[in-house]
């Protein structure tokens, strides 16, 4: 008998003896009817521990430490399936799998027994989940860290983009809803810690507000282009009436100065004021020129100067022709 076999079975004997003493003491003090879950889990652990020890012993005793490891691809290919080495390596590999599974199962059975024992130690009902500091700090720290991380993704992209400053600020505000979520989470933590009596109720109210803002902030970038399309006809109508009013004003002004020789369709020789655009009020075909967000599901990203050699939002040839023909849109 080799040294490992002696050691393995000696340790198994000591472990089983300790489990036996524990079971004897529990039976003596509480009786068989009052045994708890951890007592039965330890009996299961004794069986699994015995199986694990035998499997570890059989790896060396039955299979001589051989398995499918430590071989090159050529050695595996040339190994004769009818040979003794093949039988040993196959049996050793199967035993290794069983050993690893038994080992892992034993550890988790022991963990479950310890958790059950700890539950019995807290039977005095001291747990107050509404003001649990463990729950508070774990939740707040994780929420704050992840919210700040998520803010670092869109803000730098928008800040470096080539869109107009006003639109840039509006988009940054839209994507910065996580700031309120973070502040609400911290406030919720402060309310619970500083006021254990009514703080939990107030924190619940702020939790509702926090989650509402989180829901809106998460979905707003996706639904914003939809609102742009829906509201574009209204904006087109407003621009149409504004253009007509400006046209009449310009006509009256030039008539008073030049005697009405200038055509009413031109203002400064640059822009046409007649509404001859058949697509006015129907929205652009491809790219959202305001936000830099495309309406295609496969291109939901921000265009900035790093994505275009000219530093402008790339547009299709069709949209470029449309914008040239109708510059007032």
TARANOR-V956049 format. One line per field, one symbol per residue. phi: phi as a letter, one per 30 degrees, with the letter a starting at -180 (. if undefined). A space follows every 50 residues. Layout:
phi->???
This chain:
phi->.dddddddddddddddddddddddddddcciddcdcdddddddddddddd ddddddddedddchicadcibddddddddddcdddddddddddddddddd ddeddddddddddddddddddcddhddbddbddddddddddddddddddd dddddddddcdcddeddddddddddcddddddddddddddddddbddcdd ddddddddddddddddddceddceedddddddeddddddddddddddddd ddddddcciidddddbbiibcdcddccdcdicjddbcdddcicdcdddbd bccbddcbdcicddbddddddddddbddd
